[in-house]
Amino acid sequence: MRRHRLRVEHPELNLVPLLDMVSMLIQMLLVNAQFGVYAELDAAVAAGTKEALGEELGLSVAIDTTGYAVRWLDGGNAVERRVDCAGTCTPETYDTTGLRSVLLELKDRRPDEAQAVLVPGEGVPFEVVVVTMDAVRADGADAPLFPELVVSP
């Protein structure tokens, strides 16, 4: 008696469904990818030292839910000037023009001063902090006011 060998054929692996899933995954990743341009603004975090807080002028701009409080040292005396919002405070109603005018006065008195401490209060929107940083760094004509910003926690 002769033995017959059974031929066993190995089926080929069908990769089409796997490739379909990979192509769909790539498409979904591309759809969900965020393409944007981000600007970087150098700002230090206050360490509590005399150098970080501005030894000579001691300029700080506090942002709260009612407006700005600009504080500085004048001959050893602490001076504060408020720049309040017009009406209810929204990101659009913060008076950055009034803030710039106060900062321009201080820059005229001390042109060599370059540092300011920014103190955002609780409940202040992030947009207001960014607009305030822009207002403190430069006046409307892009001339530098206080370009060395220190953000206090």
Contacts in CASP RR format, 6 or more apart in sequence:
PFRMAT RR
TARGET T0000
AUTHOR 0000-0000-0000
METHOD contacts of the structure
MODEL  1
MRRHRLRVEHPELNLVPLLDMVSMLIQMLLVNAQFGVYAELDAAVAAGTK
EALGEELGLSVAIDTTGYAVRWLDGGNAVERRVDCAGTCTPETYDTTGLR
SVLLELKDRRPDEAQAVLVPGEGVPFEVVVVTMDAVRADGADAPLFPELV
VSP
41 133 0 8 1.000
41 149 0 8 1.000
42 149 0 8 1.000
43 118 0 8 1.000
43 133 0 8 1.000
43 149 0 8 1.000
43 150 0 8 1.000
43 151 0 8 1.000
44 52 0 8 1.000
44 148 0 8 1.000
44 149 0 8 1.000
44 150 0 8 1.000
44 151 0 8 1.000
45 150 0 8 1.000
45 151 0 8 1.000
45 152 0 8 1.000
45 153 0 8 1.000
46 52 0 8 1.000
46 53 0 8 1.000
46 117 0 8 1.000
46 150 0 8 1.000
46 151 0 8 1.000
46 152 0 8 1.000
46 153 0 8 1.000
52 117 0 8 1.000
52 150 0 8 1.000
53 60 0 8 1.000
53 117 0 8 1.000
53 150 0 8 1.000
54 115 0 8 1.000
54 117 0 8 1.000
56 73 0 8 1.000
56 110 0 8 1.000
56 113 0 8 1.000
57 72 0 8 1.000
57 73 0 8 1.000
57 106 0 8 1.000
57 110 0 8 1.000
57 113 0 8 1.000
57 115 0 8 1.000
58 71 0 8 1.000
58 72 0 8 1.000
58 73 0 8 1.000
58 115 0 8 1.000
58 117 0 8 1.000
59 70 0 8 1.000
59 71 0 8 1.000
59 72 0 8 1.000
59 106 0 8 1.000
59 113 0 8 1.000
59 115 0 8 1.000
59 116 0 8 1.000
59 117 0 8 1.000
59 146 0 8 1.000
60 70 0 8 1.000
60 71 0 8 1.000
60 72 0 8 1.000
60 116 0 8 1.000
60 117 0 8 1.000
60 118 0 8 1.000
60 119 0 8 1.000
60 152 0 8 1.000
61 68 0 8 1.000
61 69 0 8 1.000
61 70 0 8 1.000
61 71 0 8 1.000
61 99 0 8 1.000
61 116 0 8 1.000
61 117 0 8 1.000
61 118 0 8 1.000
61 119 0 8 1.000
61 132 0 8 1.000
61 136 0 8 1.000
62 68 0 8 1.000
62 69 0 8 1.000
62 70 0 8 1.000
62 71 0 8 1.000
62 119 0 8 1.000
62 120 0 8 1.000
62 121 0 8 1.000
63 94 0 8 1.000
63 118 0 8 1.000
63 119 0 8 1.000
63 120 0 8 1.000
63 121 0 8 1.000
63 124 0 8 1.000
63 128 0 8 1.000
63 129 0 8 1.000
63 132 0 8 1.000
64 121 0 8 1.000
64 124 0 8 1.000
65 89 0 8 1.000
65 121 0 8 1.000
65 123 0 8 1.000
65 124 0 8 1.000
66 84 0 8 1.000
66 85 0 8 1.000
66 89 0 8 1.000
67 82 0 8 1.000
67 83 0 8 1.000
67 84 0 8 1.000
67 85 0 8 1.000
67 89 0 8 1.000
67 94 0 8 1.000
67 95 0 8 1.000
68 82 0 8 1.000
68 83 0 8 1.000
68 84 0 8 1.000
68 94 0 8 1.000
68 95 0 8 1.000
68 99 0 8 1.000
68 132 0 8 1.000
69 80 0 8 1.000
69 81 0 8 1.000
69 82 0 8 1.000
69 83 0 8 1.000
70 80 0 8 1.000
70 81 0 8 1.000
70 82 0 8 1.000
70 83 0 8 1.000
70 99 0 8 1.000
70 102 0 8 1.000
70 103 0 8 1.000
70 106 0 8 1.000
71 78 0 8 1.000
71 79 0 8 1.000
71 80 0 8 1.000
72 78 0 8 1.000
72 79 0 8 1.000
72 106 0 8 1.000
73 79 0 8 1.000
81 102 0 8 1.000
83 95 0 8 1.000
83 98 0 8 1.000
83 99 0 8 1.000
83 102 0 8 1.000
84 95 0 8 1.000
85 93 0 8 1.000
85 94 0 8 1.000
85 95 0 8 1.000
86 93 0 8 1.000
86 95 0 8 1.000
87 93 0 8 1.000
91 125 0 8 1.000
91 127 0 8 1.000
91 128 0 8 1.000
91 131 0 8 1.000
94 128 0 8 1.000
94 131 0 8 1.000
94 132 0 8 1.000
96 131 0 8 1.000
96 132 0 8 1.000
96 134 0 8 1.000
96 135 0 8 1.000
99 132 0 8 1.000
99 135 0 8 1.000
99 136 0 8 1.000
100 135 0 8 1.000
100 139 0 8 1.000
100 140 0 8 1.000
100 145 0 8 1.000
103 116 0 8 1.000
103 135 0 8 1.000
103 136 0 8 1.000
103 139 0 8 1.000
103 145 0 8 1.000
103 146 0 8 1.000
104 139 0 8 1.000
104 145 0 8 1.000
106 113 0 8 1.000
107 113 0 8 1.000
107 145 0 8 1.000
107 146 0 8 1.000
113 146 0 8 1.000
114 144 0 8 1.000
114 146 0 8 1.000
114 147 0 8 1.000
114 148 0 8 1.000
115 146 0 8 1.000
115 148 0 8 1.000
115 149 0 8 1.000
115 150 0 8 1.000
116 136 0 8 1.000
116 146 0 8 1.000
116 148 0 8 1.000
116 149 0 8 1.000
116 150 0 8 1.000
117 149 0 8 1.000
117 150 0 8 1.000
117 151 0 8 1.000
117 152 0 8 1.000
118 129 0 8 1.000
118 132 0 8 1.000
118 133 0 8 1.000
118 136 0 8 1.000
118 149 0 8 1.000
118 150 0 8 1.000
118 151 0 8 1.000
118 152 0 8 1.000
119 152 0 8 1.000
120 128 0 8 1.000
120 129 0 8 1.000
120 132 0 8 1.000
120 151 0 8 1.000
133 149 0 8 1.000
136 145 0 8 1.000
136 146 0 8 1.000
136 149 0 8 1.000
137 144 0 8 1.000
137 145 0 8 1.000
137 146 0 8 1.000
137 147 0 8 1.000
137 149 0 8 1.000
138 144 0 8 1.000
138 145 0 8 1.000
138 147 0 8 1.000
139 145 0 8 1.000
END
